[in-house]
Amino acid sequence: MILIVGLGNPGRKYQMTRHNIGFEMVNSFHKYFSFPDYKSKFDGLYSKKKLFGRDIVIFKPQIFMNLSGNPIRKIRSFYKINDLKDLILIHDDMDMEFLKIRIKISGGHGGHNGVRDTIKFNGEDFYRIKFGIKNEELKKGKVKPENFVLDKFSENEKLEIAKLKRLSNKNFEYIVNKEFSLFKQNILVS
């Protein structure tokens, strides 16, 4: 079984904010692959489906992002996902250029509080798919980082995110099979 977790903040006011790209990606997989309706449990929303010969659980913690670790621990415990390499966390990274993708296993939190809390409750040896959100506005210091992550994507950025979702859906099997180099090379947005 594989657990794919998107990080974000719950509530309408946070939809399509930069910090919520994890939720956006998981919702896209949910819709594209016709996962069953989300169920509410473990302080989050989850859905389970068999795809590509694997049982897949997608999960969105529904307490604020900085407290995501314990809900992830709860759902891992329920489904007996003891191998942390079967946990894939999808989140934003404001140190990377917009749409840049980095995939890594293990390591620190890189200043991301949602990742920090996930490590606190689960250990660090899980996969992270990080999507860059940095743009010129942030680089020029026009907005504070804590405000930037809670701002909505611009209209142009939303178009690029839509393209990213389409490509990610088409290449979702690579995530499930942990063939991350193939995933990354097939979704590089031009």
C-alpha positions in Angstrom: 0.0 0.0 0.0 1.2 3.5 -0.8 0.1 6.7 1.0 0.2 9.9 -1.0 -0.3 13.0 1.1 -0.9 16.5 -0.2 -0.1 19.3 2.2 -2.2 22.4 2.4 -4.5 24.5 4.7 -8.2 23.6 4.9 -11.0 26.0 4.0 -12.2 28.0 0.9 -10.0 31.0 1.7 -6.9 28.9 1.1 -7.9 27.3 -2.2 -5.4 28.0 -5.0 -2.9 29.6 -2.6 0.7 28.8 -3.2 1.0 26.8 0.1 -1.8 24.5 -1.1 -0.2 23.0 -4.2 -0.1 19.7 -2.4 -3.9 19.7 -2.0 -4.3 20.8 -5.6 -2.2 17.9 -6.9 -4.0 15.3 -4.7 -7.4 16.7 -5.7 -6.4 16.4 -9.4 -5.4 12.7 -9.0 -8.7 12.1 -7.1 -10.8 13.5 -9.9 -8.8 12.2 -12.9 -8.7 8.6 -11.6 -12.3 8.6 -10.2 -11.2 7.8 -6.6 -14.2 7.2 -4.3 -15.6 10.3 -2.5 -13.3 11.5 0.3 -14.1 10.2 3.7 -13.4 12.3 6.9 -11.2 10.5 9.4 -7.7 10.8 11.0 -8.1 14.7 11.1 -8.2 14.7 7.4 -9.9 13.6 4.1 -8.8 10.4 2.5 -9.8 8.1 -0.4 -8.5 4.6 -1.4 -8.4 2.9 -4.7 -6.4 0.1 -6.4 -4.5 1.4 -9.5 -1.6 0.0 -11.4 -1.7 -3.1 -9.2 -1.2 -1.2 -6.0 -3.5 -0.1 -3.2 -3.3 3.7 -3.0 -4.5 6.0 -0.3 -4.6 9.7 -1.0 -4.8 12.0 2.1 -5.3 15.7 2.9 -4.8 16.6 6.6 -7.5 19.0 7.6 -5.9 20.8 10.5 -3.5 23.5 9.6 -0.5 22.6 7.6 2.0 23.2 10.4 0.2 20.4 12.3 0.0 17.8 9.5 2.4 15.2 11.2 0.0 13.6 13.7 -2.9 13.1 11.1 -0.3 11.4 8.8 0.9 9.2 11.7 -2.7 8.2 12.4 -3.6 7.1 8.9 -0.2 5.3 8.5 -1.0 3.5 11.7 -4.5 2.5 10.6 -3.3 1.1 7.3 -0.2 -0.4 8.8 2.1 1.6 6.5 5.3 0.9 8.5 7.8 1.4 5.8 8.2 5.2 5.4 9.3 4.7 1.8 5.6 4.0 1.1 4.8 7.6 2.2 5.0 10.3 -0.5 4.5 13.9 0.6 3.6 16.5 -2.0 4.2 20.1 -1.0 5.3 23.6 -2.1 8.9 24.9 -1.9 9.4 28.7 -2.0 13.2 28.3 -2.3 12.7 26.8 -5.8 11.7 28.6 -9.0 8.0 28.4 -10.0 7.2 24.9 -11.5 10.7 23.5 -10.7 10.3 20.0 -9.3 12.6 18.3 -6.9 12.1 14.8 -5.5 14.0 13.5 -2.6 13.9 10.9 0.1 14.9 11.6 3.7 16.7 14.7 5.0 15.6 17.8 6.8 12.5 20.0 6.5 14.1 22.9 4.6 12.3 25.4 6.7 8.8 24.0 5.7 6.7 23.7 8.8 4.4 21.1 7.4 7.4 18.9 6.5 8.9 19.7 9.9 5.8 18.4 11.7 5.6 15.3 9.4 9.2 14.4 10.4 8.4 15.0 14.1 5.6 12.4 14.1 6.8 10.0 11.4 10.6 10.2 11.0 12.3 11.6 8.0 12.8 8.6 5.6 9.8 9.4 3.3 9.7 10.7 -0.2 8.9 14.4 -0.9 7.7 15.8 -4.2 8.4 19.5 -4.0 7.0 22.0 -6.4 8.7 25.4 -6.7 6.5 28.5 -6.1 9.1 31.3 -6.1 8.4 34.1 -8.6 9.8 37.6 -9.3 7.5 39.2 -6.7 9.2 37.1 -3.9 12.7 37.5 -5.4 12.4 41.3 -5.4 11.2 41.3 -1.8 7.9 42.9 -2.6 6.1 40.5 -0.2 7.0 38.8 3.0 7.5 35.0 2.6 4.8 34.2 5.2 2.3 36.3 3.2 3.6 35.1 -0.2 2.8 31.4 0.5 -0.8 32.3 1.5 -1.4 34.5 -1.6 -3.3 33.0 -4.5 -1.5 32.1 -7.7 -1.7 34.7 -10.4 -3.9 34.0 -13.5 -0.8 33.1 -15.6 0.5 30.8 -12.8 -3.0 29.1 -12.6 -2.7 28.3 -16.3 0.7 26.7 -15.7 -0.6 24.8 -12.7 -3.4 23.4 -14.8 -0.9 22.2 -17.3 1.2 20.7 -14.5 -1.8 18.8 -13.2 -2.7 17.4 -16.6 0.9 16.1 -17.1 1.1 14.8 -13.5 -2.2 12.8 -14.0 -0.8 11.3 -17.2 2.3 10.2 -15.4 0.8 9.3 -12.0 1.9 5.7 -12.5 5.5 6.7 -12.1 4.7 8.2 -8.7 2.9 5.1 -7.6 5.9 2.9 -8.8 8.4 5.4 -7.3 10.0 5.9 -10.7 10.5 9.5 -9.9 13.1 10.3 -12.6 10.7 9.2 -15.3 7.9 11.2 -13.6 10.1 14.3 -13.5 11.3 14.1 -17.1 7.8 13.6 -18.4 6.2 16.5 -16.7 8.7 19.2 -17.2 6.5 22.1 -18.1 7.8 24.1 -21.1 
